[in-house]
Amino acid sequence: MREIKGMSVLVTGGGSGLGEASARLFVQGGAKVTITGRRKDKLETVAASIGPACRAVVGDVTVQADREAMIAAAVAHGGKLDALVNNAANMYRQPVDGYTEAFLKEAFDTNVISAMMLSSLAVPHLAQTQGAIIFIGSTHTRRAFPGASPYATTKAAVEGLTRVMAAELGPQQIRVGCILPGAVSTELNLRAGLFNAAEAEARYKAVAGLHALGRIGTGLEIAEAIEFLVRAEWVTGVGLEVDGGIGLGVSHF
């Protein structure tokens, strides 16, 4: 297992949720972390609370110039790039009989294409460090939640991408992995405008029982899995389910 100390890590969507938890964990381990996102205040607040080892860079992962700036900032901050955590994403829900092409294109642009393009930019740097690319999938590819097919489809795409990218980049000793989280309390549904804070909390309580372990997860638990894939030198192309057993489909009669 590689040591986190001395690593340079780029985490997209680092202003809250899983991205923030990952940034904190990597910095605690001695890494220099660059977090990115569109919300300047959120990013700067998180970076300030973590300390000087964490740098905030405002940018939109769907914009090529911003992606280039993210990579450059991470390399400048850490002196190299050891890991890219493609965490930035949004929730997209739309009924099958109400699909709109613009909505679906936006979903794939945000959740899939942006991560593909950023990963492409990272490859020359990761080849020098024999580094890792991490994607964030979802339990939505294991259990069907009506209305969420746009989101689930983007996450299925990310899973398939992980395997092919791992095969292609293996000769350069770049490892690629995907984390499939269960329910974790983040701002994902709030940012998408699907629920208010009280509704989101009630929803998480409602789905807790779908998990075999009887509770939703924490950002730290997902961050620990991300750290494992970054450190594990002989693990690539995997979809690691960190879901409290929701993917088992347990039913209590």
C-alpha positions in Angstrom: 0.0 0.0 0.0 1.2 3.4 -0.9 1.7 6.1 1.7 -0.7 9.1 1.5 2.0 11.4 3.0 3.5 13.5 0.2 0.8 12.8 -2.3 -0.8 15.5 -4.5 -4.6 14.9 -4.9 -7.2 16.7 -6.9 -10.8 16.3 -5.7 -13.6 17.8 -7.8 -16.8 18.8 -6.0 -14.8 19.4 -2.9 -16.9 22.0 -1.3 -19.2 19.6 0.5 -20.2 16.0 1.0 -18.0 13.2 -0.2 -15.5 15.6 -1.7 -15.0 17.5 1.5 -14.7 14.3 3.5 -12.1 13.0 1.1 -10.1 16.2 1.2 -10.0 16.2 5.0 -8.9 12.5 5.1 -6.1 12.9 2.6 -4.8 16.0 4.3 -4.9 14.2 7.6 -2.7 11.6 6.0 -0.1 14.2 4.9 -1.2 14.9 1.3 -1.6 18.2 -0.4 -5.1 18.5 -1.8 -6.7 20.7 -4.4 -10.5 21.0 -4.2 -12.6 22.4 -7.0 -16.2 23.4 -7.4 -18.4 26.2 -8.6 -19.3 27.7 -5.2 -16.5 30.0 -4.2 -17.7 30.6 -0.6 -18.2 26.9 0.1 -14.8 26.0 -1.3 -12.9 28.7 0.5 -14.6 27.9 3.8 -13.7 24.2 3.5 -10.1 24.9 2.5 -9.6 27.4 5.3 -11.0 24.9 7.9 -8.7 22.1 6.6 -5.6 24.3 6.5 -2.8 25.3 4.1 -2.3 21.8 2.7 -5.7 22.3 1.0 -6.1 24.7 -1.9 -9.4 25.8 -3.3 -9.8 26.5 -7.0 -13.2 27.7 -8.3 -14.2 26.1 -11.6 -16.8 24.2 -13.5 -15.9 20.7 -14.6 -18.0 21.0 -17.7 -15.8 23.8 -19.0 -12.5 22.8 -20.7 -10.6 25.9 -19.7 -11.6 25.3 -16.1 -10.6 21.7 -16.3 -7.2 22.7 -17.5 -6.9 25.2 -14.7 -7.8 22.6 -12.1 -5.0 20.2 -13.3 -2.5 23.0 -13.4 -3.4 24.2 -9.9 -3.2 20.7 -8.4 0.3 20.2 -10.0 1.4 23.6 -8.8 0.1 23.0 -5.3 1.5 19.5 -4.9 4.4 19.6 -7.2 2.9 16.6 -9.2 -0.4 14.7 -9.4 -0.8 11.3 -7.7 -4.6 11.0 -7.7 -7.7 12.4 -9.4 -11.0 11.9 -7.5 -13.8 12.6 -9.9 -16.5 13.4 -7.3 -18.4 16.3 -8.9 -21.8 15.3 -10.1 -25.5 16.2 -9.8 -28.7 14.3 -9.3 -30.9 14.0 -12.4 -34.5 12.7 -12.1 -37.0 12.6 -14.9 -39.9 10.2 -15.7 -39.4 7.9 -18.7 -42.5 9.4 -20.5 -41.2 12.9 -19.9 -37.6 12.7 -21.2 -36.2 15.8 -22.7 -33.1 15.7 -24.8 -31.5 18.8 -23.3 -31.9 17.4 -19.8 -30.3 14.1 -20.7 -27.4 15.7 -22.4 -26.8 17.9 -19.4 -26.8 14.8 -17.2 -24.2 13.1 -19.2 -22.1 16.2 -19.7 -22.0 16.8 -15.9 -21.7 13.3 -14.6 -19.8 11.5 -17.3 -18.2 13.6 -20.1 -16.6 16.1 -17.7 -14.9 13.4 -15.7 -13.7 11.7 -18.9 -12.2 14.9 -20.2 -10.6 15.7 -16.8 -9.1 12.2 -16.6 -7.7 12.6 -20.1 -5.9 15.8 -19.0 -4.6 14.1 -15.9 -3.1 11.0 -17.7 0.4 12.5 -18.5 0.8 13.6 -14.9 -0.4 10.4 -13.4 1.8 8.3 -15.7 4.8 10.1 -14.0 3.6 9.1 -10.5 2.0 5.8 -11.4 -1.1 7.3 -9.9 -4.8 6.6 -9.7 -8.1 7.9 -11.1 -11.2 7.4 -8.9 -14.8 7.7 -10.1 -17.9 7.8 -7.9 -20.7 5.4 -9.0 -23.9 4.7 -7.2 -26.1 2.0 -5.7 -28.6 3.2 -8.3 -27.0 0.6 -10.6 -27.8 -2.1 -8.1 -31.3 -1.2 -7.1 -33.9 0.4 -9.3 -35.5 3.7 -8.0 -38.3 4.8 -10.3 -37.8 8.3 -11.7 -34.0 8.2 -11.4 -33.2 6.6 -14.7 -31.1 9.6 -16.0 -28.9 9.6 -12.9 -28.7 5.8 -12.8 -27.7 5.6 -16.4 -24.8 8.1 -16.0 -23.5 6.1 -13.0 -23.7 2.9 -15.0 -21.7 4.6 -17.7 -19.1 5.6 -15.1 -18.8 1.9 -14.0 -18.2 0.7 -17.6 -15.8 3.5 -18.1 -13.8 2.4 -15.1 -13.1 -1.0 -16.5 -12.1 0.1 -20.0 -10.0 2.9 -18.7 -8.2 0.6 -16.3 -7.4 -1.8 -19.1 -6.1 1.0 -21.4 -4.0 2.8 -18.8 -2.7 -0.3 -17.1 0.5 -0.4 -19.2 1.3 3.1 -17.9 0.8 1.8 -14.3 -2.2 4.2 -13.8 -4.9 2.5 -11.7 -8.6 3.2 -12.1 -11.4 2.5 -9.6 -15.0 3.3 -8.9 -16.7 3.6 -5.5 -20.4 2.7 -5.4 -21.8 4.4 -2.2 -25.1 3.6 -0.6 -27.2 6.4 0.9 -25.0 9.1 2.5 -26.3 12.5 3.7 -24.9 15.0 1.2 -26.2 18.1 -0.6 -26.8 16.2 -3.8 -30.6 16.3 -3.7 -30.7 19.8 -2.3 -28.5 21.2 -5.1 -30.8 19.5 -7.6 -33.8 21.2 -6.1 -35.6 18.0 -5.4 -36.1 18.4 -1.7 -35.7 21.0 1.0 -33.5 20.2 4.1 -36.4 18.7 6.1 -37.6 16.5 3.2 -34.1 15.3 2.5 -33.6 14.3 6.1 -36.9 12.4 6.2 -35.9 10.6 3.0 -32.6 9.5 4.4 -34.4 8.1 7.5 -36.9 6.3 5.2 -34.2 4.5 3.2 -32.0 3.6 6.2 -33.9 0.3 6.6 -33.1 -0.7 3.0 -29.5 -1.1 4.1 -28.6 -4.5 5.6 -26.8 -2.7 8.3 -29.8 -0.6 9.1 -28.4 2.9 8.6 -27.1 5.3 6.0 -23.4 5.8 5.6 -21.1 8.7 6.4 -18.9 10.8 4.2 -15.8 9.5 6.1 -16.7 5.9 5.3 -16.8 6.7 1.6 -13.6 8.7 1.9 -11.8 5.8 3.5 -12.8 3.6 0.5 -11.5 6.2 -1.9 -8.3 6.4 0.0 -8.0 2.6 -0.2 -8.2 2.6 -4.0 -5.7 5.4 -4.2 -3.2 3.5 -2.0 -3.8 -0.1 -3.3 -1.1 -0.8 -5.8 -2.5 -4.0 -7.3 -6.2 -3.1 -7.5 -7.6 -1.6 -10.7 -10.8 -1.7 -12.7 -13.0 -2.5 -9.7 -16.4 -1.2 -8.7 -16.2 -1.2 -4.9 -19.6 -1.3 -3.2 -19.5 0.7 0.0 -23.2 0.7 0.6 -24.1 -0.8 4.0 -25.7 -3.7 2.1 -28.4 -1.8 0.2 -27.3 -3.5 -3.0 -28.3 -6.9 -1.5 -31.9 -6.1 -1.9 -32.8 -7.4 1.6 -36.5 -7.7 2.4 -37.9 -8.2 5.9 -41.1 -10.2 5.9 
